[in-house]
């Protein structure tokens, strides 16, 4: 498995955007797939933030991103780990962990001291990687866990 910057494999953009929209569209019901694609194009510009990393074997099998904000209601928290997704047939093989670690490595390299995330259903996964729960909140009609990690 290789983990590459999306800017180096832009042909993956539509697939990844589709995955994210299908998986988490309910958390942003006013956001269309086209809007997501426009936002994801910013990840191709080569900036430190936003940036997306892609896990690839023979196929694209996952992605994870570092973004400025994943919860507009909490502008005080930045930056965020977001869009950690592993294709269903590649789960339970360490892909998600490798992607999260790659994003954290990138964040450390650019001087980030603390990162944030929210998850509706994977807090145990992140706790095993050193993330800490901050609070349980309602976000767009769903219960989510807000988490952080000090790098």
C-alpha positions as CSV (number, residue, x, y, z in Angstrom):
1,X,0.0,0.0,0.0
2,X,1.1,3.5,-0.8
3,X,-0.2,6.7,0.7
4,X,0.0,9.6,-1.7
5,X,-1.1,13.2,-1.6
6,X,-4.3,13.7,-3.7
7,X,-2.5,16.5,-5.5
8,X,-0.2,13.8,-7.0
9,X,-3.1,11.5,-8.1
10,X,-5.9,14.0,-9.1
11,X,-7.7,11.3,-11.1
12,X,-8.9,10.0,-7.7
13,X,-10.8,13.2,-6.9
14,X,-14.2,12.1,-8.2
15,X,-14.1,8.7,-6.6
16,X,-13.2,10.0,-3.2
17,X,-15.7,12.8,-3.4
18,X,-18.4,10.3,-4.2
19,X,-17.4,8.1,-1.3
20,X,-17.5,11.0,1.1
21,X,-20.8,12.3,-0.1
22,X,-22.4,8.9,0.2
23,X,-20.9,8.2,3.6
24,X,-21.5,11.5,5.3
25,X,-23.9,13.5,3.2
26,X,-26.6,13.2,5.9
27,X,-24.4,15.4,8.2
28,X,-24.5,18.2,5.7
29,X,-27.8,17.8,4.0
30,X,-27.7,21.1,2.1
31,X,-24.4,20.2,0.4
32,X,-24.6,18.6,-3.0
33,X,-22.0,16.3,-4.6
34,X,-21.1,19.1,-7.0
35,X,-20.4,21.4,-4.0
36,X,-18.2,18.7,-2.5
37,X,-16.3,18.4,-5.7
38,X,-15.6,22.1,-5.9
39,X,-14.3,22.1,-2.3
40,X,-12.2,19.0,-2.9
41,X,-10.5,20.7,-5.9
42,X,-8.8,23.0,-3.3
43,X,-7.0,19.9,-2.1
44,X,-5.2,19.7,-5.4
45,X,-3.6,23.1,-5.1
46,X,-0.6,21.8,-3.0
47,X,-1.3,23.8,0.2
48,X,-0.5,22.4,3.6
49,X,-4.1,22.8,4.5
50,X,-6.4,21.6,3.0
51,X,-4.8,18.4,1.9
52,X,-6.0,14.9,1.4
53,X,-4.0,11.6,1.4
54,X,-5.0,8.6,-0.6
55,X,-4.3,4.9,0.2
56,X,-3.6,3.0,-3.0
57,X,-2.9,-0.7,-3.7
58,X,-4.0,-1.9,-7.1
59,X,-7.0,0.3,-6.5
60,X,-7.8,3.4,-4.4
61,X,-8.8,2.0,-1.0
62,X,-9.1,5.0,1.3
63,X,-8.5,8.6,2.1
64,X,-8.1,11.1,5.0
65,X,-7.8,14.8,5.1
66,X,-6.4,17.7,7.1
67,X,-8.7,20.7,6.8
68,X,-9.1,24.1,8.5
69,X,-12.6,23.5,9.9
70,X,-15.1,20.6,9.8
71,X,-17.6,22.2,12.1
72,X,-18.5,25.8,11.3
73,X,-20.2,26.1,14.7
74,X,-16.7,25.7,16.3
75,X,-14.4,28.2,14.5
76,X,-12.2,28.2,17.6
77,X,-11.0,24.6,16.8
78,X,-8.5,24.2,14.0
79,X,-7.3,22.2,12.1
80,X,-9.3,19.0,11.7
81,X,-8.8,15.4,10.7
82,X,-11.7,14.7,8.3
83,X,-13.0,12.3,5.7
84,X,-11.3,9.2,7.0
85,X,-12.8,6.6,4.7
86,X,-11.7,3.1,3.8
87,X,-13.4,1.1,1.0
88,X,-15.5,-1.7,2.6
89,X,-13.5,-4.6,1.2
90,X,-10.2,-3.1,2.6
91,X,-11.4,-2.5,6.2
92,X,-9.9,-4.2,9.2
93,X,-6.5,-4.3,7.5
94,X,-4.9,-1.2,9.1
95,X,-5.6,1.2,6.2
96,X,-7.6,3.7,8.3
97,X,-4.9,3.7,11.0
98,X,-2.2,4.3,8.4
99,X,-4.1,7.2,6.8
100,X,-4.7,8.8,10.2
101,X,-1.1,8.5,11.1
102,X,0.0,10.0,7.8
103,X,-2.3,13.0,8.3
104,X,-1.0,13.4,11.8
105,X,2.6,13.2,10.5
106,X,1.9,15.9,8.0
107,X,0.3,18.1,10.7
108,X,3.3,17.8,12.9
109,X,5.6,18.6,10.0
110,X,3.8,21.9,9.4
111,X,3.8,22.9,13.1
112,X,0.3,21.9,14.2
113,X,0.1,21.3,17.9
114,X,-3.5,20.1,18.3
115,X,-5.9,18.5,15.9
116,X,-9.7,17.9,16.2
117,X,-12.3,15.6,14.7
118,X,-15.8,14.5,15.1
119,X,-17.2,11.1,14.6
120,X,-20.8,9.7,14.7
121,X,-19.7,6.1,15.4
122,X,-15.9,5.5,15.5
123,X,-14.7,7.1,18.7
124,X,-13.2,3.8,19.9
125,X,-11.0,3.6,16.8
126,X,-9.6,7.1,17.5
127,X,-9.2,6.5,21.2
128,X,-6.9,3.5,20.4
129,X,-4.7,6.0,18.5
130,X,-4.5,8.5,21.4
131,X,-7.4,10.8,20.6
132,X,-9.4,12.1,23.6
133,X,-13.2,12.8,23.8
134,X,-14.0,16.4,24.4
135,X,-17.8,16.2,24.4
136,X,-20.8,14.5,22.9
137,X,-22.9,16.9,20.9
138,X,-25.8,17.0,18.4
139,X,-24.7,18.0,15.0
140,X,-27.2,18.3,12.2
141,X,-29.6,15.9,13.9
142,X,-26.9,13.3,14.7
143,X,-25.1,12.5,17.9
144,X,-21.4,12.9,17.4
145,X,-18.2,12.7,19.6
146,X,-15.9,15.7,19.4
147,X,-12.3,14.6,19.9
148,X,-8.8,16.1,20.0
149,X,-5.2,15.0,20.0
150,X,-2.1,16.9,21.1
151,X,0.7,16.3,18.7
